[in-house]
Amino acid sequence: MQKKVALACEKCGSRNYTADYKQSQTERLELKKFCKHCNEHTIHRETK
């Protein structure tokens, strides 16, 4: 089963993206995405 989570920018904290991933993972999802508020590619982490 997949779980839908929001991804927040590490720099400014804005929630720009959503992602689906398997619920069996224990660690938080981290992806490098473009943030339109910071105007650069930053690490986006799963928020709860």
Contacts in CASP RR format, 6 or more apart in sequence:
PFRMAT RR
TARGET T0000
AUTHOR 0000-0000-0000
METHOD contacts of the structure
MODEL  1
MQKKVALACEKCGSRNYTADYKQSQTERLELKKFCKHCNEHTIHRETK
1 22 0 8 1.000
1 23 0 8 1.000
2 20 0 8 1.000
2 21 0 8 1.000
2 22 0 8 1.000
2 23 0 8 1.000
3 20 0 8 1.000
3 21 0 8 1.000
3 22 0 8 1.000
3 23 0 8 1.000
4 18 0 8 1.000
4 19 0 8 1.000
4 20 0 8 1.000
5 18 0 8 1.000
5 19 0 8 1.000
5 20 0 8 1.000
5 21 0 8 1.000
5 29 0 8 1.000
5 46 0 8 1.000
5 47 0 8 1.000
5 48 0 8 1.000
6 15 0 8 1.000
6 17 0 8 1.000
6 18 0 8 1.000
6 46 0 8 1.000
6 47 0 8 1.000
7 15 0 8 1.000
7 16 0 8 1.000
7 17 0 8 1.000
7 18 0 8 1.000
7 19 0 8 1.000
7 29 0 8 1.000
7 31 0 8 1.000
7 33 0 8 1.000
7 44 0 8 1.000
7 45 0 8 1.000
7 46 0 8 1.000
7 47 0 8 1.000
8 14 0 8 1.000
8 15 0 8 1.000
8 16 0 8 1.000
8 44 0 8 1.000
8 45 0 8 1.000
8 47 0 8 1.000
9 15 0 8 1.000
9 16 0 8 1.000
9 33 0 8 1.000
9 35 0 8 1.000
9 37 0 8 1.000
9 38 0 8 1.000
9 42 0 8 1.000
9 44 0 8 1.000
10 42 0 8 1.000
10 43 0 8 1.000
10 44 0 8 1.000
10 45 0 8 1.000
11 35 0 8 1.000
11 38 0 8 1.000
11 42 0 8 1.000
12 35 0 8 1.000
12 37 0 8 1.000
12 38 0 8 1.000
14 35 0 8 1.000
14 37 0 8 1.000
15 47 0 8 1.000
16 33 0 8 1.000
16 35 0 8 1.000
16 36 0 8 1.000
16 37 0 8 1.000
16 44 0 8 1.000
17 31 0 8 1.000
17 33 0 8 1.000
17 44 0 8 1.000
19 29 0 8 1.000
19 31 0 8 1.000
19 46 0 8 1.000
21 29 0 8 1.000
28 45 0 8 1.000
28 46 0 8 1.000
29 45 0 8 1.000
29 46 0 8 1.000
30 43 0 8 1.000
30 44 0 8 1.000
30 45 0 8 1.000
30 46 0 8 1.000
31 43 0 8 1.000
31 44 0 8 1.000
32 41 0 8 1.000
32 42 0 8 1.000
32 43 0 8 1.000
32 44 0 8 1.000
33 41 0 8 1.000
33 42 0 8 1.000
33 44 0 8 1.000
34 40 0 8 1.000
34 41 0 8 1.000
35 41 0 8 1.000
35 42 0 8 1.000
35 44 0 8 1.000
END
